[in-house]
């Protein structure tokens, strides 16, 4: 590599909750992670042995701090901490989580002891190039947002507008009919994001913006506000946008030539307690509301209570060449019954499944992007490259 050239890698939701300290949890991807110069993940929960559960928390994603110990050895440099479970264990749990990560040298954008700290970008240097990473959440529980003198996460708030479709020529309003939903980011938060990213841009060569957003209940769906925020982030100075929360992969879009990974799915997300926490009546209610995409126990996958689509994931890759984002792509991975993500070769059944799925959700998201083997490998596995269609 030339000076200012290195590789950024990213995965989706990561949360470990196992009876044994799973130091070999990332063994299948060790070769790939070892070739990534800056590895980013999303910390989808709290690590604390003394949780003070937030009153607004529902499904509490909390485990002992020892479960965070594999993250540093695995090679993570940055863990986004802005999401809807970061504050599940309260202020004390947040402090424990940040300590568990930062104690391993992992940077933690998106959460802090006050609003300024939560919004502050983290910066790293690679090959003489300064990289800034920011993190914000649009999906979160009430009270989880940081305030000027209170701990919490960095938020990007969203308005939802419910309306009846304009194609009804009579303008009929039918009581009880299911309305359409449009979403819009708060202008104040777009302005604040712009200031944050512009400041990061002024002091860095590459800016990465991470967002926790979207809906998990419909395959491939990109909400209005995801597109709005992603493009606003690039307009303000971001070079690469990473999205998560859906638990399923989403497509890749290029805006002004810069890549947006709308959804990285999850990578290691242990939820063994779902079957014990949810009574049968609650599981049936979830199935009625969300169908197969509801979260409920799945036979043969005790730690992964998601639709089979959630077993398809990726390691996103972005090459930085001479201080600019160059080629982007991903390594396809399959999550097995042990809830470990393993890379798969491009000519395998699993590799074809992931690629076909990414192409499908890309079409459903309306992104003019195509994918093809790059001819290069990482850790012995082929890379799929993403290209903006002409």
C-alpha positions as CSV (number, residue, x, y, z in Angstrom):
1,X,0.0,0.0,0.0
2,X,1.1,3.6,-0.6
3,X,1.1,6.2,2.0
4,X,-2.4,7.2,3.1
5,X,-3.7,3.9,1.8
6,X,-5.4,1.4,4.2
7,X,-8.6,-0.7,4.7
8,X,-11.7,0.2,6.7
9,X,-13.9,-2.8,7.7
10,X,-17.3,-2.7,9.4
11,X,-19.9,-5.2,10.8
12,X,-23.4,-4.7,12.2
13,X,-24.8,-5.4,15.6
14,X,-22.4,-7.1,18.1
15,X,-23.5,-8.3,21.6
16,X,-22.1,-11.2,23.5
17,X,-24.0,-13.0,26.2
18,X,-22.7,-16.5,26.8
19,X,-22.0,-18.6,29.9
20,X,-18.4,-19.0,29.0
21,X,-16.0,-16.3,27.9
22,X,-16.1,-16.8,24.2
23,X,-12.6,-15.8,23.3
24,X,-12.8,-17.9,20.1
25,X,-16.1,-16.4,19.0
26,X,-14.4,-14.5,16.2
27,X,-12.1,-17.3,15.2
28,X,-13.8,-17.9,11.8
29,X,-13.1,-14.3,10.7
30,X,-9.7,-13.9,12.4
31,X,-7.8,-13.9,9.1
32,X,-10.0,-11.2,7.6
33,X,-10.0,-9.0,10.6
34,X,-6.3,-9.3,10.7
35,X,-6.0,-7.6,7.3
36,X,-8.3,-4.7,8.3
37,X,-6.6,-1.6,9.5
38,X,-9.6,0.0,11.1
39,X,-12.5,-2.2,12.2
40,X,-15.9,-0.7,13.3
41,X,-18.8,-2.5,14.9
42,X,-22.0,-1.6,16.7
43,X,-22.2,-2.4,20.4
44,X,-25.9,-3.5,20.6
45,X,-26.3,-3.6,24.4
46,X,-24.8,-2.8,27.8
47,X,-22.1,-4.7,29.7
48,X,-22.6,-4.3,33.4
49,X,-22.7,-6.5,36.5
50,X,-24.7,-3.9,38.4
51,X,-27.5,-2.8,36.1
52,X,-29.9,-0.1,37.2
53,X,-32.5,-0.8,34.6
54,X,-34.0,2.3,32.9
55,X,-37.7,2.6,33.5
56,X,-38.4,2.8,29.8
57,X,-36.3,-0.3,28.9
58,X,-38.3,-3.3,27.7
59,X,-36.2,-6.0,26.2
60,X,-33.1,-5.5,28.3
61,X,-30.0,-6.4,26.4
62,X,-27.5,-6.5,29.2
63,X,-24.7,-9.0,30.1
64,X,-21.6,-9.2,32.4
65,X,-18.6,-7.0,31.4
66,X,-16.5,-10.2,30.9
67,X,-18.6,-10.8,27.7
68,X,-17.0,-7.6,26.3
69,X,-13.5,-9.1,26.6
70,X,-13.3,-10.8,23.2
71,X,-13.9,-7.5,21.3
72,X,-10.4,-6.1,21.8
73,X,-8.5,-9.3,20.9
74,X,-10.9,-9.8,17.9
75,X,-9.5,-6.5,16.4
76,X,-12.2,-3.9,16.9
77,X,-10.9,-0.4,17.0
78,X,-14.3,1.4,17.2
79,X,-17.6,0.3,18.7
80,X,-20.6,2.6,18.0
81,X,-22.6,3.1,21.2
82,X,-25.6,5.0,19.9
83,X,-28.5,2.6,19.7
84,X,-31.7,1.5,21.4
85,X,-30.1,-0.8,24.0
86,X,-27.0,1.2,25.1
87,X,-28.9,2.7,28.1
88,X,-30.8,-0.5,29.1
89,X,-28.7,-0.8,32.3
90,X,-29.1,2.9,33.2
91,X,-26.4,5.5,33.8
92,X,-24.3,3.1,35.8
93,X,-24.6,0.5,33.1
94,X,-23.5,3.0,30.5
95,X,-20.4,3.9,32.5
96,X,-19.6,0.2,32.9
97,X,-20.0,-0.4,29.2
98,X,-17.8,2.5,28.1
99,X,-15.2,1.3,30.7
100,X,-15.3,-2.3,29.4
101,X,-14.7,-1.1,25.8
102,X,-12.3,1.8,26.4
103,X,-10.2,-0.4,28.8
104,X,-9.3,-2.5,25.7
105,X,-8.4,0.6,23.7
106,X,-11.7,0.6,21.8
107,X,-13.1,4.0,20.9
108,X,-16.8,4.6,21.7
109,X,-18.5,7.3,19.7
110,X,-22.2,8.0,20.2
111,X,-22.5,7.9,24.0
112,X,-21.1,9.8,26.9
113,X,-21.5,11.5,30.2
114,X,-23.2,14.5,28.6
115,X,-24.5,15.7,25.2
116,X,-21.2,17.2,24.1
117,X,-19.3,14.0,24.8
118,X,-21.9,11.8,23.1
119,X,-21.8,13.9,19.9
120,X,-18.0,14.2,19.8
121,X,-16.3,12.3,16.9
122,X,-13.5,9.9,17.8
123,X,-10.4,10.1,15.7
124,X,-7.7,7.6,14.7
125,X,-4.7,7.8,12.5
126,X,-3.8,5.2,9.8
127,X,-0.9,5.5,7.4
128,X,-0.6,9.2,8.0
129,X,-4.3,9.7,7.5
130,X,-6.7,11.0,10.1
131,X,-10.1,9.3,10.3
132,X,-13.0,10.6,12.3
133,X,-16.0,8.4,13.2
134,X,-19.4,9.7,14.5
135,X,-22.4,7.8,15.7
136,X,-26.1,8.7,16.2
137,X,-29.3,6.8,16.8
138,X,-32.8,7.5,15.5
139,X,-34.2,4.3,17.2
140,X,-34.1,4.5,21.0
141,X,-36.2,4.4,24.1
142,X,-37.6,7.5,25.8
143,X,-35.0,9.1,28.1
144,X,-32.0,7.4,26.4
145,X,-30.8,10.6,24.7
146,X,-27.9,12.5,26.3
147,X,-28.6,16.1,27.5
148,X,-26.2,18.9,28.3
149,X,-25.6,17.7,31.8
150,X,-26.9,14.2,31.7
151,X,-25.4,10.9,30.3
152,X,-26.9,9.1,27.3
153,X,-26.6,8.6,23.6
154,X,-26.3,10.9,20.6
155,X,-29.7,11.0,18.8
156,X,-31.1,12.0,15.5
157,X,-34.8,12.5,16.1
158,X,-37.5,11.8,13.5
159,X,-41.1,13.0,12.9
160,X,-43.6,10.5,11.6
161,X,-46.5,11.7,9.4
162,X,-49.5,9.5,8.8
163,X,-51.5,10.2,5.7
164,X,-53.9,8.6,3.2
165,X,-52.6,8.0,-0.3
166,X,-53.1,10.8,-2.8
167,X,-54.0,8.3,-5.6
168,X,-57.5,8.0,-4.2
169,X,-59.2,10.4,-6.7
170,X,-62.1,11.1,-4.4
171,X,-59.9,12.1,-1.6
172,X,-61.7,9.6,0.5
173,X,-60.8,9.2,4.1
174,X,-61.7,5.8,5.4
175,X,-61.7,5.4,9.2
176,X,-59.8,2.4,10.3
177,X,-57.9,2.1,7.0
178,X,-54.1,1.6,7.3
179,X,-52.4,4.9,6.5
180,X,-49.1,5.4,4.8
181,X,-46.3,6.7,6.9
182,X,-43.7,9.4,5.9
183,X,-40.8,10.2,8.1
184,X,-38.6,13.3,8.4
185,X,-35.6,14.1,10.5
186,X,-35.8,17.0,12.9
187,X,-34.3,20.0,11.2
188,X,-32.5,20.9,14.4
189,X,-30.8,17.6,14.5
190,X,-29.9,17.8,10.8
191,X,-28.3,21.1,11.6
192,X,-26.4,19.8,14.6
193,X,-25.2,16.8,12.6
194,X,-24.0,19.1,9.9
195,X,-22.0,21.1,12.4
196,X,-20.5,18.0,13.9
197,X,-19.5,16.5,10.5
198,X,-18.2,19.8,9.2
199,X,-16.0,20.1,12.3
200,X,-14.8,16.6,11.8
201,X,-14.1,17.2,8.1
202,X,-12.0,20.3,8.9
203,X,-9.7,18.2,11.1
204,X,-9.7,14.8,9.3
205,X,-8.9,13.3,6.0
206,X,-11.7,10.7,6.1
207,X,-15.1,11.0,7.9
208,X,-17.2,7.9,8.7
209,X,-20.8,8.5,9.9
210,X,-22.6,5.6,11.7
211,X,-26.4,5.6,12.3
212,X,-28.8,3.3,14.1
213,X,-32.0,3.6,12.2
214,X,-34.8,2.0,10.1
215,X,-37.4,-0.8,10.6
216,X,-36.8,-4.5,10.9
217,X,-40.3,-5.7,10.0
218,X,-40.2,-5.5,6.2
219,X,-37.4,-6.9,4.0
220,X,-35.3,-4.4,2.1
221,X,-37.3,-1.3,3.2
222,X,-35.5,2.0,3.5
223,X,-37.5,4.6,5.3
224,X,-37.6,8.2,4.1
225,X,-35.5,9.5,7.0
226,X,-32.7,7.0,6.4
227,X,-32.2,8.3,3.0
228,X,-32.6,12.0,4.1
229,X,-30.0,11.6,7.0
230,X,-27.5,9.6,4.9
231,X,-27.5,12.2,2.2
232,X,-27.4,15.1,4.6
233,X,-24.4,13.4,6.3
234,X,-22.5,13.2,2.9
235,X,-23.5,16.8,2.1
236,X,-22.0,17.9,5.4
237,X,-18.7,16.1,4.9
238,X,-19.0,12.3,5.5
239,X,-17.1,10.0,3.1
240,X,-18.7,6.7,4.2
241,X,-22.1,6.1,5.9
242,X,-22.8,2.9,7.9
243,X,-26.2,1.8,9.0
244,X,-27.5,-0.8,11.5
245,X,-30.5,-1.8,13.6
246,X,-32.6,-3.7,11.1
247,X,-30.9,-7.1,12.0
248,X,-31.1,-7.8,8.3
249,X,-28.9,-6.7,5.4
250,X,-29.9,-3.7,3.4
251,X,-28.6,-2.4,0.1
252,X,-25.7,-0.2,-0.8
253,X,-26.2,3.2,-2.5
254,X,-23.8,5.7,-3.9
255,X,-24.6,9.4,-3.4
256,X,-22.3,12.0,-5.0
257,X,-20.0,9.0,-5.5
258,X,-19.8,8.2,-1.8
259,X,-21.0,4.8,-0.4
260,X,-24.0,4.3,2.0
261,X,-24.3,0.9,3.6
262,X,-27.9,1.2,4.7
263,X,-27.9,-1.9,6.9
264,X,-25.1,-4.2,7.9
265,X,-27.4,-6.7,9.7
266,X,-26.0,-8.3,12.8
267,X,-22.7,-10.2,13.3
268,X,-22.8,-11.7,16.7
269,X,-26.0,-10.9,18.6
270,X,-26.8,-13.3,21.5
271,X,-30.4,-13.3,22.6
272,X,-30.7,-16.6,24.4
273,X,-33.1,-15.2,27.0
274,X,-35.9,-14.3,24.5
275,X,-37.6,-17.7,24.9
276,X,-37.6,-17.4,28.7
277,X,-38.7,-13.8,28.8
278,X,-41.6,-13.9,26.3
279,X,-44.8,-15.8,27.3
280,X,-46.5,-17.8,24.6
281,X,-49.3,-15.2,24.3
282,X,-46.7,-12.4,23.6
283,X,-45.0,-14.5,21.0
284,X,-48.3,-15.1,19.2
285,X,-49.0,-11.3,19.4
286,X,-45.6,-10.6,17.8
287,X,-46.3,-13.1,15.0
288,X,-49.7,-11.6,14.3
289,X,-48.2,-8.1,14.1
290,X,-45.0,-8.8,12.2
291,X,-45.3,-12.3,10.7
292,X,-42.2,-14.3,10.1
293,X,-40.0,-11.2,10.7
294,X,-41.1,-11.0,14.4
295,X,-38.5,-11.8,17.0
296,X,-39.2,-15.2,18.7
297,X,-37.3,-18.4,19.4
298,X,-36.1,-20.3,16.3
299,X,-35.5,-24.0,16.3
300,X,-31.8,-24.9,16.0
301,X,-30.7,-21.3,16.6
302,X,-30.9,-20.9,20.4
303,X,-29.1,-17.6,20.4
304,X,-30.6,-16.1,17.2
305,X,-34.4,-15.6,17.4
306,X,-34.7,-14.0,14.0
307,X,-36.1,-14.8,10.6
308,X,-33.6,-17.0,8.5
309,X,-32.7,-13.8,6.5
310,X,-31.0,-12.7,9.6
311,X,-28.4,-15.5,9.2
312,X,-27.0,-13.7,6.1
313,X,-24.5,-11.0,6.9
314,X,-21.3,-9.3,5.6
315,X,-18.1,-7.7,6.5
316,X,-18.2,-4.3,4.7
317,X,-14.9,-3.0,3.3
318,X,-13.8,0.4,2.1
319,X,-10.3,0.9,0.7
320,X,-8.8,4.3,1.4
321,X,-6.3,5.3,-1.3
322,X,-4.3,8.5,-0.9
323,X,-6.7,9.8,1.7
324,X,-9.9,9.1,-0.2
325,X,-12.5,6.3,-0.2
326,X,-11.8,4.2,-3.2
327,X,-13.3,0.7,-3.9
328,X,-16.0,-0.6,-1.6
329,X,-17.5,-4.0,-1.2
330,X,-18.0,-6.8,1.2
331,X,-17.2,-10.4,2.2
332,X,-20.4,-12.5,2.5
333,X,-20.8,-14.4,5.8
334,X,-23.3,-16.9,7.2
335,X,-24.3,-17.0,10.9
336,X,-24.4,-20.6,12.1
337,X,-26.4,-22.3,14.8
338,X,-23.6,-21.4,17.3
339,X,-24.3,-17.7,16.4
340,X,-20.8,-17.2,15.0
341,X,-20.5,-15.4,11.6
342,X,-18.3,-17.3,9.2
343,X,-17.1,-16.1,5.8
344,X,-18.1,-18.1,2.8
345,X,-16.5,-18.4,-0.6
346,X,-18.2,-16.6,-3.5
347,X,-18.8,-19.8,-5.5
348,X,-20.4,-21.6,-2.5
349,X,-24.1,-22.0,-1.9
350,X,-23.8,-19.6,1.1
351,X,-21.9,-17.1,-0.9
352,X,-24.5,-17.1,-3.7
353,X,-27.3,-16.8,-1.1
354,X,-25.8,-13.7,0.4
355,X,-25.0,-12.1,-2.9
356,X,-28.5,-12.8,-4.3
357,X,-30.0,-11.4,-1.1
358,X,-28.0,-8.2,-1.3
359,X,-29.0,-7.8,-4.9
360,X,-32.7,-8.3,-3.9
361,X,-32.7,-5.8,-1.1
362,X,-30.8,-3.3,-3.2
363,X,-33.6,-3.5,-5.8
364,X,-36.2,-3.2,-3.1
365,X,-34.5,-0.1,-1.7
366,X,-34.4,1.5,-5.1
367,X,-30.6,1.8,-5.3
368,X,-28.9,1.7,-8.8
369,X,-26.0,-0.4,-7.6
370,X,-24.5,-3.5,-9.1
371,X,-22.2,-6.1,-7.5
372,X,-19.6,-8.4,-9.0
373,X,-16.5,-10.4,-7.8
374,X,-13.6,-8.0,-7.5
375,X,-10.9,-10.7,-8.2
376,X,-9.3,-9.9,-4.9
377,X,-9.3,-11.8,-1.6
378,X,-8.9,-11.0,2.1
379,X,-8.0,-13.7,4.6
380,X,-8.4,-16.2,1.8
381,X,-12.0,-15.2,0.9
382,X,-13.2,-13.4,-2.2
383,X,-14.5,-9.8,-2.1
384,X,-17.7,-8.6,-3.8
385,X,-17.3,-5.1,-5.1
386,X,-20.1,-2.6,-5.3
387,X,-20.4,-0.1,-8.2
388,X,-22.7,2.7,-9.0
389,X,-24.7,2.0,-12.2
390,X,-24.1,4.5,-15.0
